[in-house]
Amino acid sequence: MTFNAYGSVSDSISVNIIDFLGPTITTKPEIPFRSGSNVVFTCMVETLSTQITFEWECLGKVEPKSRRVSMFNSTKYYSVIMRNVHVVHDGKTCRCSINVDGIMGNFDISLAISRKPIIDISKETRCESSSAVTLYCVIDTGFPLFGFNNWQHSRHGTLIRHLEGEMVHTKSILQFNSCSHDDTGDYTCEAYNRYQGNTTFANKTVSLIVYGPPIIQSEETVTCNNSSVKLTCTINTGLPVYGFNPWIHYFNGTFIRSLNGSVQEINSILEVDTCSYQNAGEYICVAWNKYGDTALIANKTIVLVVNASPMIISSDVIREQLTTLSATFYSPDETLLTWEHSNQTLTNSTDRFQTLERNTIELILYNTSIACDGYTANLSIRSSLVGIYVLLLQNPFGESRLFFEVNKLGSQDMTGYYDLRTVMFCIIAIGIFILSTAGTVIMSKGIRRKNVIHIIGPHERCPTIPIYHTAPALDNTQNEYAIPETGYLQVTNEQYELDFSQDTVNKGSEKSRYMSSNYDEIDV
């Protein structure tokens, strides 16, 4: 079959595309909700269409809502409702349904009601030492029964103490009238509510930082007894940056030395190796911390008391009319003093006299001279009392001994020690010598007596020895000068002798032949 006709045929169809994104529901506040709170529900859809309707079905209420255009984007539409939620609404569902050009869509949200109270607490707080500061926390709950437990103070995760706060309505207040470094740390506020016999707790923590000079803790006094001892000081500070300076040693307010301690965490430890008066005194521990760029310094003094036997500082021998043995010693404790000779305790007598004086003495501590209270013990004796003398010093912690050896003195040792008796003897000897010489001259010009002999002997070299000239004794007649006085030279019949009353001297040193036995040699 053949068609010879010409022409065109067409057809069309109209397609309407409906495109939307959503709906979605958001809440303010977020889930979970506090019982009794007002919650804002927002349903949002994004589409190019303008034919939109919303419908809510929430907590038993159904209500249509007109659309609202978002101010930020004209393609977004939303609907808002508000509901007051309670514990009975826990697990309930709220639905938002939309109709976009006859196309339906919906979104469901399940409600969760928190049984825990919601707590608002103060922010991190700083307090200058000795100032007042307040911490607080506020409970937010829809339950009628609620309250607070005691605040918990902890530091570095370690519980320090519990503190009772003051409850004012829904607030718990913790007040510090004068904060200190001990108050530094974390404070936890714990609140609770009750519903149908169930108690639910919640808590929040706030930090308190106390700044100011550190607090140093240590013993006031440390005692040692003939052994090493450790001095320890501990720094108490709430600031993270801290440290110690060297220890400072003082005695009676005078600086002695500076010493490095061993730092172990919050402790500075100074070990004193020996327990002696050299180490006695005050030791100052210096600690510091930093608040910002400012260094804050504090110190604490520890007194080291040394329990030791008396310390002999010096000794001396004073040669005057009497020989005095002298010793200076230091002892802060009550001291018993005893002089001994030949293992016998000496007491005051005509031959011996003891004294004890309290005075200011000089101590040398690590090359530093210190003036302090001390004692000087003296024993005055006649020079003829030779032997070993012992000074015994005793206090509650021990004893000390000092030995003096007293010997006879020789003539060469006495050139600088003339006492009053020596001067008197010299004057008498010179007078007798002059009278004797004058008499001899007169007699030589007159009648010469053949029986009188004058001899100048070697003893006349000493001006302290008087010379007696005597006539020869008659047979069987005792002359009054036949027996010489002790220590005087007798010249008769071309013979001389020096008579000493103490034979022990003649048995000793030869140099004592020309000296009186009243003088001793003292070796200390």
C-alpha positions as CSV (number, residue, x, y, z in Angstrom):
1,M,0.0,0.0,0.0
2,T,1.2,3.4,-1.0
3,F,0.5,6.6,0.9
4,N,1.3,9.9,-0.8
5,A,0.2,12.2,2.0
6,Y,2.6,14.6,4.0
7,G,2.5,16.0,7.6
8,S,3.8,15.7,11.4
9,V,2.4,14.2,14.6
10,S,3.5,15.1,18.2
11,D,2.6,14.5,21.9
12,S,3.8,15.8,25.3
13,I,3.7,15.0,29.1
14,S,4.1,17.4,32.0
15,V,6.4,16.1,34.8
16,N,6.3,17.8,38.3
17,I,9.4,16.9,40.4
18,I,8.9,17.3,44.1
19,D,12.2,17.2,46.0
20,F,12.7,17.8,49.7
21,L,15.2,16.9,52.5
22,G,13.9,16.1,55.9
23,P,12.2,16.5,58.1
24,T,14.5,16.6,61.2
25,I,13.8,17.5,64.8
26,T,16.3,19.3,67.1
27,T,15.7,20.2,70.8
28,K,16.9,22.8,73.2
29,P,18.1,21.8,75.7
30,E,19.6,18.6,74.3
31,I,18.5,15.2,75.4
32,P,18.3,14.0,78.2
33,F,15.9,16.6,79.6
34,R,15.7,17.6,83.2
35,S,12.4,16.8,84.6
36,G,10.2,19.9,84.8
37,S,12.1,21.8,82.1
38,N,10.6,23.5,79.1
39,V,11.9,22.0,75.9
40,V,11.8,23.7,72.5
41,F,11.2,21.3,69.6
42,T,12.2,22.4,66.1
43,C,11.1,20.5,62.9
44,M,13.0,21.5,59.7
45,V,12.7,20.6,56.0
46,E,14.6,21.8,53.0
47,T,12.9,22.0,49.6
48,L,12.4,24.2,46.5
49,S,8.6,23.8,46.9
50,T,6.5,26.4,48.5
51,Q,3.5,24.2,49.3
52,I,4.4,23.0,52.7
53,T,2.4,22.2,55.8
54,F,3.6,20.9,59.3
55,E,1.7,18.8,61.8
56,W,3.0,17.9,65.4
57,E,2.0,14.9,67.5
58,C,3.8,15.3,70.8
59,L,3.0,14.3,74.3
60,G,-0.6,13.5,73.5
61,K,-1.3,16.7,71.5
62,V,-1.9,17.0,67.8
63,E,-1.6,20.5,66.3
64,P,-1.0,21.9,62.8
65,K,1.7,24.5,62.5
66,S,2.2,26.9,59.7
67,R,5.5,27.0,57.9
68,R,8.2,29.5,58.7
69,V,10.9,30.5,56.3
70,S,14.4,30.4,57.5
71,M,16.0,33.8,57.5
72,F,19.3,32.4,56.4
73,N,18.2,30.3,53.4
74,S,14.8,30.6,51.7
75,T,14.8,26.8,50.8
76,K,14.6,25.9,54.5
77,Y,11.3,25.8,56.3
78,Y,10.8,25.0,60.0
79,S,8.1,24.7,62.7
80,V,8.5,25.2,66.4
81,I,6.6,23.9,69.5
82,M,7.4,24.0,73.2
83,R,6.5,21.3,75.8
84,N,7.1,21.1,79.6
85,V,8.5,17.7,80.2
86,H,8.5,15.5,83.3
87,V,9.6,12.2,84.5
88,V,6.3,10.6,83.2
89,H,7.3,11.6,79.7
90,D,10.4,9.5,79.8
91,G,10.4,7.3,76.7
92,K,7.5,9.1,75.0
93,T,7.7,10.0,71.3
94,C,7.2,13.3,69.5
95,R,6.4,13.3,65.7
96,C,6.7,16.0,63.1
97,S,4.9,15.3,59.8
98,I,5.2,17.4,56.7
99,N,3.2,17.7,53.4
100,V,5.2,19.0,50.4
101,D,2.9,19.3,47.4
102,G,0.9,16.3,48.6
103,I,4.0,14.2,49.4
104,M,4.1,13.2,53.1
105,G,7.2,12.8,55.3
106,N,7.7,12.5,59.1
107,F,10.3,12.3,61.8
108,D,10.1,10.8,65.3
109,I,12.2,11.6,68.5
110,S,12.1,9.6,71.7
111,L,12.2,11.7,74.9
112,A,14.7,10.9,77.7
113,I,14.2,12.5,81.0
114,S,17.2,12.6,83.3
115,R,16.7,11.7,86.9
116,K,20.1,13.2,87.8
117,P,20.2,16.8,89.0
118,I,22.0,19.2,86.8
119,I,24.7,21.2,88.6
120,D,26.2,24.6,87.7
121,I,29.4,25.4,89.6
122,S,31.7,28.3,90.0
123,K,34.7,28.6,87.7
124,E,38.3,28.1,88.6
125,T,39.1,30.4,91.5
126,R,42.3,32.1,92.6
127,C,42.9,33.5,96.1
128,E,45.8,35.5,97.5
129,S,47.0,34.0,100.8
130,S,45.0,35.2,103.8
131,S,42.2,36.6,101.7
132,A,38.5,35.6,101.6
133,V,37.1,33.4,98.8
134,T,33.7,31.7,98.1
135,L,32.9,28.6,96.1
136,Y,29.4,27.6,95.1
137,C,27.3,25.2,93.1
138,V,23.7,25.3,92.0
139,I,21.3,22.4,91.5
140,D,18.9,22.4,88.6
141,T,16.2,19.7,89.1
142,G,12.5,19.2,88.5
143,F,12.1,16.9,91.5
144,P,10.7,18.3,94.7
145,L,13.2,16.4,96.9
146,F,16.8,17.4,96.4
147,G,19.9,18.4,98.5
148,F,23.7,18.5,98.7
149,N,26.3,16.4,100.3
150,N,29.5,17.7,101.9
151,W,32.1,19.2,99.6
152,Q,35.2,17.0,99.0
153,H,38.6,18.6,99.1
154,S,41.4,16.7,97.2
155,R,44.8,17.4,95.9
156,H,46.6,15.4,93.1
157,G,43.8,12.8,93.3
158,T,44.2,12.3,97.1
159,L,41.2,13.1,99.3
160,I,42.2,15.7,102.0
161,R,38.9,16.4,103.9
162,H,35.2,16.9,103.8
163,L,33.6,20.3,104.2
164,E,30.0,21.3,104.9
165,G,28.6,24.0,102.7
166,E,25.8,26.4,103.5
167,M,22.6,25.5,101.6
168,V,20.6,28.5,100.4
169,H,17.6,27.4,98.3
170,T,19.2,25.5,95.4
171,K,22.7,26.6,96.1
172,S,25.5,25.2,98.2
173,I,28.1,27.8,99.4
174,L,31.6,27.1,100.7
175,Q,33.2,30.1,102.4
176,F,36.9,30.7,103.2
177,N,37.5,33.7,105.5
178,S,41.3,33.4,105.1
179,C,42.6,31.1,102.5
180,S,46.0,29.4,102.9
181,H,48.2,27.1,100.9
182,D,46.5,24.2,102.7
183,D,43.3,25.1,101.0
184,T,44.7,24.7,97.5
185,G,43.3,21.8,95.5
186,D,40.1,20.6,93.9
187,Y,36.6,20.9,95.5
188,T,33.8,18.6,94.4
189,C,30.2,19.6,94.9
190,E,27.8,16.6,95.0
191,A,24.0,17.1,94.7
192,Y,21.1,14.6,94.6
193,N,17.4,14.3,94.1
194,R,14.8,11.7,95.0
195,Y,11.9,10.3,92.9
196,Q,9.6,7.4,94.0
197,G,12.2,6.2,96.5
198,N,15.1,6.4,94.1
199,T,18.0,8.8,94.8
200,T,20.1,10.1,91.9
201,F,23.5,11.9,92.4
202,A,25.5,14.3,90.3
203,N,28.7,16.2,91.0
204,K,31.0,18.8,89.6
205,T,34.5,19.9,90.5
206,V,36.2,23.4,90.7
207,S,39.8,24.2,91.4
208,L,41.0,26.6,94.0
209,I,44.5,28.1,93.6
210,V,46.1,30.0,96.5
211,Y,49.1,32.1,95.7
212,G,51.6,33.8,98.1
213,P,54.9,33.0,99.7
214,P,55.3,29.3,100.5
215,I,54.8,27.8,103.9
216,I,57.8,25.9,105.3
217,Q,57.2,23.1,107.8
218,S,60.0,21.8,110.0
219,E,60.9,21.0,113.5
220,E,61.8,24.0,115.7
221,T,64.7,22.2,117.5
222,V,66.8,19.2,116.5
223,T,69.2,17.5,119.0
224,C,72.2,15.4,118.2
225,N,74.2,13.1,120.5
226,N,77.7,12.2,119.1
227,S,76.3,11.1,115.7
228,S,75.2,12.5,112.4
229,V,71.9,14.2,112.1
230,K,69.5,15.3,109.3
231,L,67.7,18.6,109.1
232,T,64.5,18.5,107.0
233,C,62.1,21.3,105.8
234,T,59.0,20.8,103.7
235,I,57.5,23.3,101.4
236,N,53.7,23.8,101.3
237,T,52.5,25.7,98.2
238,G,49.7,25.4,95.8
239,L,51.7,26.8,92.9
240,P,53.3,24.4,90.4
241,V,56.8,26.0,90.2
242,Y,58.8,26.0,93.5
243,G,62.2,25.2,94.9
244,F,64.8,25.6,97.6
245,N,67.9,27.8,98.1
246,P,71.0,26.7,100.0
247,W,70.8,26.4,103.8
248,I,72.4,29.1,105.9
249,H,74.3,28.3,109.1
250,Y,74.4,31.0,111.8
251,F,75.7,30.9,115.4
252,N,74.7,33.6,117.9
253,G,73.5,35.7,115.0
254,T,76.8,35.5,113.1
255,F,77.0,34.0,109.6
256,I,79.1,30.8,109.5
257,R,78.6,29.2,106.1
258,S,76.2,28.2,103.3
259,L,75.3,24.6,102.6
260,N,73.5,22.8,99.8
261,G,70.7,20.5,100.8
262,S,69.4,17.4,99.0
263,V,66.0,18.2,97.4
264,Q,63.6,15.4,97.3
265,E,60.2,16.4,95.9
266,I,58.8,18.9,98.4
267,N,61.6,18.4,101.0
268,S,65.1,19.8,101.4
269,I,67.3,17.6,103.5
270,L,70.6,18.8,105.1
271,E,72.8,16.0,106.6
272,V,75.3,17.1,109.3
273,D,78.0,14.5,109.5
274,T,79.4,15.1,112.9
275,C,77.7,16.2,116.1
276,S,80.1,18.7,117.5
277,Y,80.1,22.3,118.8
278,Q,81.5,23.3,115.3
279,N,78.1,22.4,113.9
280,A,75.8,23.9,116.6
281,G,73.7,26.9,115.9
282,E,70.8,28.0,113.7
283,Y,70.1,26.6,110.3
284,I,67.8,28.6,107.9
285,C,65.9,26.8,105.2
286,V,64.9,29.1,102.3
287,A,62.1,28.1,99.9
288,W,60.4,29.9,97.0
289,N,57.6,29.6,94.6
290,K,56.5,31.4,91.5
291,Y,53.2,33.1,90.7
292,G,53.4,34.4,87.1
293,D,56.8,36.0,86.8
294,T,57.0,36.9,90.5
295,A,59.2,34.8,92.9
296,L,57.9,34.6,96.4
297,I,60.4,33.6,99.2
298,A,60.0,32.3,102.7
299,N,62.3,30.8,105.3
300,K,62.3,28.8,108.5
301,T,64.9,28.4,111.2
302,I,65.9,25.1,112.8
303,V,68.1,25.2,116.0
304,L,70.6,22.4,116.2
305,V,71.4,21.6,119.8
306,V,74.6,19.6,120.3
307,N,74.8,17.4,123.3
308,A,78.5,16.9,123.8
309,S,81.2,17.0,126.5
310,P,82.8,20.4,127.4
311,M,85.1,21.8,124.7
312,I,88.5,23.2,126.0
313,I,89.3,26.3,124.0
314,S,92.8,27.2,125.3
315,S,95.1,26.8,128.3
316,D,97.8,29.0,129.8
317,V,100.4,29.1,132.7
318,I,100.8,32.4,134.6
319,R,104.0,32.7,136.6
320,E,103.8,35.3,139.3
321,Q,104.2,34.9,143.1
322,L,102.1,31.8,142.6
323,T,102.0,29.6,139.6
324,T,98.5,29.7,138.0
325,L,97.2,26.9,135.7
326,S,94.4,28.4,133.6
327,A,92.0,26.8,131.1
328,T,89.2,28.4,129.0
329,F,86.3,26.1,128.0
330,Y,82.9,26.2,126.4
331,S,79.8,24.2,127.6
332,P,76.2,25.3,127.3
333,D,75.1,22.9,129.9
334,E,75.8,22.7,133.7
335,T,79.4,21.6,134.2
336,L,81.2,20.1,137.2
337,L,84.8,21.2,137.5
338,T,87.5,19.2,139.4
339,W,91.2,19.6,139.8
340,E,93.3,16.5,140.6
341,H,96.9,15.9,141.6
342,S,98.4,12.5,142.2
343,N,95.0,10.9,141.7
344,Q,93.6,13.1,144.6
345,T,90.9,15.7,144.3
346,L,92.2,19.1,145.3
347,T,90.4,21.6,147.5
348,N,91.3,25.2,148.4
349,S,94.1,25.5,151.0
350,T,97.0,27.8,151.8
351,D,99.0,26.1,149.0
352,R,96.3,25.9,146.4
353,F,93.4,28.1,145.4
354,Q,90.8,27.5,142.7
355,T,88.6,30.0,140.8
356,L,85.9,29.7,138.1
357,E,84.9,32.8,136.1
358,R,82.2,33.2,133.5
359,N,83.2,35.5,130.8
360,T,83.1,36.1,127.0
361,I,85.3,33.7,125.1
362,E,86.2,33.3,121.4
363,L,85.0,30.3,119.5
364,I,86.4,29.5,116.0
365,L,83.7,27.9,113.9
366,Y,84.9,27.1,110.3
367,N,87.4,30.0,110.4
368,T,84.9,32.4,111.8
369,S,85.5,34.0,115.2
370,I,82.4,34.0,117.4
371,A,82.1,35.7,120.8
372,C,80.0,33.7,123.2
373,D,79.6,32.9,126.9
374,G,82.2,30.6,128.3
375,Y,84.3,29.8,131.4
376,T,87.9,30.2,132.7
377,A,89.1,27.8,135.4
378,N,92.2,28.7,137.4
379,L,94.3,26.8,139.9
380,S,97.0,28.8,141.8
381,I,99.7,26.7,143.5
382,R,103.0,27.2,145.2
383,S,105.9,26.6,142.8
384,S,107.3,23.9,144.9
385,L,104.2,21.7,144.4
386,V,105.4,19.7,141.3
387,G,103.8,16.9,139.5
388,I,100.9,16.2,137.0
389,Y,97.8,18.3,137.5
390,V,94.5,17.3,135.8
391,L,91.5,19.5,135.1
392,L,88.4,17.4,134.8
393,L,85.3,18.9,133.2
394,Q,82.0,17.0,133.3
395,N,78.5,17.8,131.9
396,P,75.5,15.5,131.4
397,F,76.9,14.3,128.0
398,G,80.5,13.5,128.7
399,E,83.8,14.7,130.2
400,S,87.0,16.4,129.0
401,R,90.5,16.3,130.6
402,L,93.4,18.7,130.4
403,F,96.8,17.8,131.8
404,F,99.5,20.2,133.2
405,E,103.0,18.9,134.0
406,V,104.7,21.1,136.6
407,N,108.5,20.6,137.1
408,K,111.3,22.4,138.9
409,L,112.6,25.5,137.2
410,G,116.3,26.0,136.3
411,S,118.3,29.3,136.7
412,Q,118.3,30.0,133.0
413,D,114.5,30.0,133.1
414,M,114.1,32.6,135.8
415,T,115.9,35.6,134.2
416,G,112.5,37.2,133.5
417,Y,110.5,36.1,136.6
418,Y,111.7,37.9,139.8
419,D,109.1,38.1,142.5
420,L,109.2,40.5,145.5
421,R,111.2,38.1,147.6
422,T,114.0,38.0,145.0
423,V,114.2,41.8,144.9
424,M,114.4,41.9,148.7
425,F,117.1,39.3,148.8
426,C,119.1,41.2,146.2
427,I,118.9,44.4,148.2
428,I,120.0,42.7,151.3
429,A,122.8,40.9,149.5
430,I,124.1,44.1,148.0
431,G,124.0,45.8,151.4
432,I,125.8,43.0,153.1
433,F,128.4,42.9,150.3
434,I,129.1,46.7,150.7
435,L,129.4,46.4,154.5
436,S,131.6,43.4,154.2
437,T,133.9,45.1,151.7
438,A,134.2,48.3,153.8
439,G,135.0,46.3,156.9
440,T,137.6,44.3,155.1
441,V,139.4,47.5,153.8
442,I,139.4,49.0,157.3
443,M,140.7,45.9,158.9
444,S,143.4,45.5,156.2
445,K,144.7,49.0,157.0
446,G,144.6,48.3,160.7
447,I,145.6,45.2,162.6
448,R,145.8,42.2,160.2
449,R,144.3,39.1,161.6
450,K,146.0,36.1,160.1
451,N,143.0,33.8,160.8
452,V,140.5,35.8,158.6
453,I,140.5,34.7,155.0
454,H,138.6,36.4,152.2
455,I,137.9,34.3,149.1
456,I,136.1,35.5,146.0
457,G,134.5,32.3,144.7
458,P,132.5,31.6,141.6
459,H,129.2,32.0,143.4
460,E,129.8,35.8,143.7
461,R,128.9,36.1,140.0
462,C,125.3,35.9,141.1
463,P,124.2,39.2,142.7
464,T,121.3,37.4,144.3
465,I,123.4,35.3,146.7
466,P,124.8,37.2,149.8
467,I,128.3,36.3,151.0
468,Y,128.9,35.8,154.7
469,H,132.5,36.2,156.0
470,T,133.1,34.5,159.4
471,A,136.0,34.0,161.7
472,P,137.4,30.5,162.2
473,A,135.7,28.6,164.9
474,L,137.6,27.9,168.1
475,D,138.2,24.3,169.1
476,N,135.2,22.8,170.8
477,T,133.3,26.1,170.4
478,Q,130.3,26.3,168.1
479,N,130.2,29.6,166.2
480,E,126.8,31.2,165.6
481,Y,127.6,31.3,161.8
482,A,128.9,27.8,161.6
483,I,125.6,26.6,160.3
484,P,124.7,28.7,157.2
485,E,121.3,29.7,156.3
486,T,119.7,27.9,153.5
487,G,120.8,29.2,150.1
488,Y,123.7,31.3,151.4
489,L,127.4,30.9,150.6
490,Q,129.7,30.4,153.6
491,V,133.5,31.2,153.2
492,T,135.7,29.6,155.8
493,N,139.1,28.1,155.8
494,E,139.4,28.4,152.0
495,Q,136.2,26.3,151.5
496,Y,132.7,27.1,150.3
497,E,129.5,25.3,149.9
498,L,125.9,26.0,148.9
499,D,123.5,24.4,151.4
500,F,120.0,23.5,150.0
501,S,117.3,22.3,152.2
502,Q,115.7,20.2,149.5
503,D,118.0,17.3,148.4
504,T,115.6,16.4,145.6
505,V,116.8,19.5,143.7
506,N,120.4,18.5,143.9
507,K,119.5,15.1,142.5
508,G,117.9,16.8,139.5
509,S,119.2,19.2,137.0
510,E,122.7,20.7,137.5
511,K,121.4,24.1,136.5
512,S,119.4,24.4,139.7
513,R,122.5,24.6,141.9
514,Y,122.4,28.3,141.8
515,M,118.7,28.9,142.3
516,S,116.3,29.0,145.2
517,S,114.0,26.0,145.4
518,N,111.0,28.3,145.4
519,Y,111.0,28.4,141.6
520,D,109.8,25.6,139.3
521,E,110.0,24.8,135.7
522,I,106.5,24.3,134.2
523,D,106.0,22.3,131.1
524,V,102.5,22.2,129.7
